[in-house]
Every structure is written in structure tokens, then in C-alpha cells.
């Protein structure tokens, strides 16, 4: 499974401007690309919504060798309900800690040299107060599970991740495809996993030829396939093929063909400008205020 790699985690955002401030000015990430869509995604990339939405990829470097965030913004939705499914994204950057303190962004010290902060919408981020490494500073994504043994079997035996570490004391297992990639931490929450309406999705790439095999294996093992193999078009960019799965706790997992995804995910030098232009032209808040209405709370 050495050819498989962790790509990104999808966050639904209700306040695009505040979210952009957090990722750009607090964390110090770059806008890698920005795309606008007039209707919902065939693979529900933006959640179960049919209307206009946007996708913004942000990270510390190109998606070829960095784990990044996909920010999906539905124009008519102002907030989402959190569950206990997403438990945090951890990164190493003393500069991000300094940025948060300078900007007055709330920080809570949870251990020596480890701080907890929140992205707009309440998503937890853990920042290790050490010099940012030359490689990807994002070290792990943590997800809650209800049965650690069952989930470990699913992610390792069926999806091919390797066990990198485990802690009986913390009820966690650390998984990954390789040492050099962002890891996936599973933590037993001691009960049912609640995805709220803010539920995200973790994405991995694999050689395109493996996609039908992944789907066939899941059918054989009677596992949940949310979206069978499908092609997704992005105007003016590469068409990618994906299979969307759900693990035993309902965490959404996207596998995308690597070859086309590398073309699609090329850094767009105009990404920052396109996001700023889209936010400037977004009059949805004004429209709702003018009509004495509020955006939907999902």
C-alpha cells in the first residue's frame, strides 16, 4: 500500500471570512486553489446540499507532499452542529503559536509546548510549539470511534494502513501508510459516535487501477459504500474518479485516483485572489439581513 497517501480532511465552514483568517493568518497556511460550483457535488463533497458552494484547499505546501484542509462553504448555511467524530488536527509550528498570541486568537495550553485552539465553527486544532519542520508540519488527524479493535481491523485489514503506535492508557491507535505522511489517530470515545451536521471526510489517493478493487472488497465484506466509483468534473481542470466509503462508525472516506488527482491538485497561483474575490462578491449575509432572515443552521 506504499502507493496510497493521505491527502486532506474536509471541513464544512459557515463563516468563510473568519475561516480564511484562521488558516492564513493564525496557522500560516497558503491558499492552494479555490473553486466555485453552482450545484451540489455528485459525491456529496459539500455535504447533502444542492445549492451553490465553494471549495478552498489550504495547506503549508503543495498537495503532492502535504496533508491539507478542504474548506467547503455552502452559501445558504451559516453554521453546523459539531459531534464527537472529529477530535482534532495536530501540527507543529511555533510561528502559529506566536501568530495566535499576536492576533488574540484563543489558545489553551494542554501540555508542555502543546496548545489547543479552535477554527471558526469549533473545530479543535492542536499546535506543537516547536520550530516548523522543512517537511509537512501537519502530523495527525484524530477521529473518535466506538470500538477501537473493530475500527483498527477495518482501517488496517481492509484499507491497508499500518499500525504506527498504540496506547492502551489513552485508548488510541496511530495509523498511516508511511512514516513520512500525516497519520490517522483513532480514539475510543467510549460510546456512540455522533457526527452532528458538521461531519467531515478524510481523503486518500491510490493508483486509479485500485479503485474498482477497493469497491469490490467492500462489497465482498458487506461494508458501507456511500458513492460507488464515479467521475467528478471540475470546470477547466482534470476529471477525477472516486469511491466514497463509510467505516463502521460512519466516518466518510474518499479514495481518489492518484494520477488525475495530481493534475487537479496543482497549486493555482491565483487561488488566494480567487478566494478574496469570491468573498467580496458574496452578498448572501446582506441578503439574509435585508430580508430579516438568518442563514440556515444545519
C-alpha positions in Angstrom: 0.0 0.0 0.0 3.1 2.2 -0.3 1.4 4.0 -3.3 -1.5 5.2 -1.2 -1.2 8.5 0.5 -3.2 10.7 2.9 -4.5 13.9 1.1 -6.8 16.1 3.1 -9.7 16.4 5.6 -12.9 18.1 4.6 -14.4 20.8 6.9 -17.7 22.5 6.4 -17.5 26.2 7.2 -20.2 28.6 7.9 -18.1 31.8 8.1 -15.8 31.8 5.2 -14.0 35.1 6.0 -13.2 34.2 9.6 -12.1 30.8 8.5 -9.8 32.3 5.9 -8.3 34.5 8.6 -7.6 31.4 10.9 -5.9 29.3 8.2 -3.9 32.1 6.6 -3.0 34.5 9.4 -3.1 32.2 12.5 -1.8 28.9 11.1 0.2 30.4 8.3 -1.1 28.2 5.6 -1.4 29.1 1.9 -4.5 29.1 -0.3 -3.6 26.3 -2.8 -6.7 26.6 -5.0 -10.2 27.8 -4.9 -13.2 26.6 -6.9 -16.8 27.7 -7.2 -19.7 25.4 -8.0 -23.3 26.2 -9.0 -24.8 22.9 -7.8 -24.1 20.2 -5.3 -21.4 17.6 -5.8 -22.3 14.1 -7.2 -20.2 12.6 -4.4 -21.7 15.0 -1.7 -18.3 16.6 -1.2 -20.1 19.7 0.1 -22.5 17.6 2.3 -26.2 16.8 1.5 -26.8 20.3 -0.1 -27.9 21.0 -3.6 -27.2 24.7 -4.0 -24.2 26.9 -4.8 -21.0 26.1 -2.9 -17.2 26.6 -2.9 -14.2 24.5 -2.2 -10.9 26.1 -0.9 -7.8 24.0 -0.4 -5.4 25.3 2.2 -2.1 23.9 3.4 1.6 24.5 4.2 2.6 23.4 0.7 1.5 21.5 -2.4 -0.9 18.7 -2.1 1.6 16.3 -3.7 3.5 16.1 -0.4 1.4 17.9 2.2 -1.8 17.0 4.1 -4.2 19.9 3.6 -7.6 21.1 4.6 -10.6 21.3 2.2 -12.9 24.0 3.2 -16.4 23.6 1.8 -18.8 26.6 2.1 -22.5 26.3 1.3 -23.8 29.7 0.5 -27.1 29.2 2.3 -25.8 27.6 5.5 -24.4 29.7 8.4 -23.5 27.1 10.9 -23.1 23.4 11.5 -23.6 21.2 14.6 -20.5 19.5 15.9 -20.4 15.9 17.1 -17.7 13.9 18.8 -16.4 12.4 15.5 -13.6 14.9 14.7 -11.3 15.2 17.7 -8.6 17.4 16.2 -5.8 18.1 13.7 -2.3 18.4 15.1 0.5 20.4 13.6 4.0 21.7 14.6 4.6 25.4 14.3 5.9 27.8 16.9 5.1 30.5 14.4 1.4 29.6 14.5 1.5 29.9 18.3 3.1 33.3 18.0 0.6 34.4 15.4 -2.3 33.3 17.6 -1.0 35.2 20.6 -0.3 38.3 18.5 -3.8 38.3 17.0 -5.5 37.5 20.3 -6.8 34.2 18.9 -7.8 32.0 22.0 -5.2 29.4 23.0 -5.2 26.9 25.8 -2.1 25.2 26.9 -2.9 21.5 27.4 0.7 20.1 27.9 4.2 21.5 27.8 4.7 23.1 24.4 1.2 21.9 23.2 -1.7 24.3 22.7 -5.3 23.8 21.8 -7.2 26.3 19.6 -10.3 26.3 17.5 -11.1 27.1 14.0 -14.3 29.0 13.4 -17.1 26.6 13.8 -15.4 25.0 16.8 -13.1 22.5 15.1 -10.2 21.7 17.5 -6.6 22.2 16.4 -3.5 21.2 18.4 -0.4 23.2 17.9 3.0 21.9 19.0 5.1 24.9 20.0 8.3 23.8 18.1 10.0 25.1 15.0 8.1 24.3 11.9 9.8 21.4 10.1 11.0 21.6 6.5 8.6 18.9 5.6 4.8 18.9 6.2 4.0 20.4 9.7 0.7 18.5 9.9 1.3 15.4 11.9 -2.1 13.7 12.5 -5.8 13.8 12.3 -7.8 12.4 15.2 -11.2 10.7 14.9 -13.5 9.2 17.5 -14.5 5.6 17.3 -16.9 3.4 19.4 -14.9 0.2 19.2 -11.2 0.6 18.8 -10.5 -3.0 17.9 -13.2 -3.2 15.2 -12.1 0.1 13.7 -8.4 -0.9 13.7 -9.3 -4.1 11.8 -11.3 -2.1 9.3 -8.6 0.5 8.6 -5.7 -1.9 8.5 -7.1 -5.1 7.1 -9.5 -3.6 4.5 -7.9 -0.2 3.7 -4.2 -1.2 4.2 -3.0 1.4 6.7 -0.2 0.3 9.1 -0.3 0.5 12.9 2.4 3.0 13.8 1.7 3.2 17.6 -0.9 2.4 20.1 -1.7 3.5 23.7 -3.9 1.5 26.0 -3.8 4.3 28.5 -5.3 6.8 26.0 -7.3 4.3 24.1 -5.7 5.3 20.8 -4.2 3.7 17.8 -2.0 5.7 15.3 -2.2 4.5 11.7 -0.6 5.6 8.5 0.5 4.4 5.0 4.1 5.6 5.7 6.3 7.4 8.2 6.6 10.5 6.0 2.8 11.1 5.8 0.2 12.6 8.1 -1.1 9.9 10.4 -4.7 9.0 11.4 -5.3 8.6 15.1 -8.3 6.6 16.2 -9.5 7.3 19.8 -12.2 5.2 21.5 -14.8 7.7 22.8 -16.5 5.0 25.0 -19.9 5.2 23.3 -21.7 6.1 20.1 -20.0 8.4 17.6 -22.1 11.5 16.9 -21.4 13.2 13.5 -23.6 16.2 14.0 -24.1 18.1 10.8 -20.5 19.3 10.6 -19.2 15.8 9.8 -16.2 15.8 7.6 -14.5 13.4 5.3 -10.9 12.1 5.1 -9.4 11.6 1.6 -6.6 9.3 0.4 -5.3 8.7 -3.1 -4.4 5.4 -4.7 -3.4 4.3 -8.2 -6.6 4.6 -10.3 -6.5 0.9 -11.1 -7.0 0.1 -7.4 -10.4 1.9 -7.2 -12.5 -1.0 -8.6 -10.7 -3.4 -6.3 -11.4 -1.2 -3.2 -15.1 -1.1 -4.2 -15.2 -4.9 -4.8 -13.6 -5.7 -1.5 -16.1 -3.5 0.4 -19.0 -5.2 -1.4 -17.5 -8.6 -0.5 -17.0 -7.7 3.1 -20.5 -6.2 3.2 -19.1 -2.7 4.2 -20.8 0.6 3.6 -20.2 2.2 0.2 -21.7 5.7 0.1 -20.8 6.5 -3.5 -19.8 3.8 -5.9 -17.0 4.6 -8.4 -17.9 7.8 -10.1 -16.2 10.6 -12.2 -16.2 14.1 -10.8 -15.7 17.1 -13.1 -14.1 20.4 -12.2 -14.6 23.1 -14.9 -11.4 23.7 -16.7 -9.5 21.1 -14.7 -8.8 17.3 -14.6 -11.7 14.9 -14.1 -11.1 12.5 -11.2 -12.6 9.2 -10.2 -13.5 8.5 -6.6 -15.1 5.8 -4.4 -16.7 7.1 -1.1 -16.8 4.7 1.8 -18.0 4.8 5.4 -16.2 3.0 8.2 -18.1 1.1 11.0 -18.8 4.4 12.8 -19.9 6.3 9.7 -16.7 8.3 9.1 -16.7 9.2 5.4 -13.6 8.1 3.5 -12.8 9.1 -0.1 -10.4 7.2 -2.3 -9.4 9.1 -5.5 -7.3 8.0 -8.4 -3.9 9.5 -7.9 -2.8 10.2 -11.4 -5.7 12.6 -12.3 -5.8 14.0 -8.8 -2.2 15.2 -9.1 -3.3 17.2 -12.1 -6.4 18.5 -10.4 -4.5 19.5 -7.2 -1.8 21.5 -8.9 -1.3 24.8 -7.0 -3.2 27.6 -8.6 -1.2 30.9 -8.2 -4.5 32.8 -8.4 -6.1 30.8 -5.6 -5.7 33.5 -3.0 -7.0 36.2 -5.3 -10.0 34.0 -6.3 -11.0 33.3 -2.7 -10.8 37.0 -1.9 -12.8 37.9 -5.0 -15.5 35.2 -4.1 -15.7 36.5 -0.5 -16.1 40.1 -1.7 -18.8 39.2 -4.2 -20.7 37.0 -1.6 -23.7 39.1 -0.7 -25.6 36.2 1.0 -25.2 37.7 4.5 -26.5 41.1 3.3 -29.4 39.4 1.5 -30.5 37.5 4.6 -30.1 40.6 6.8 -32.2 42.7 4.4 -35.0 40.1 4.5 -34.8 39.8 8.3 -33.7 36.2 7.9 -30.8 34.1 9.1 -28.8 31.6 7.2 -29.8 28.0 7.9 -28.3 26.3 10.9 -27.7 22.8 9.5 
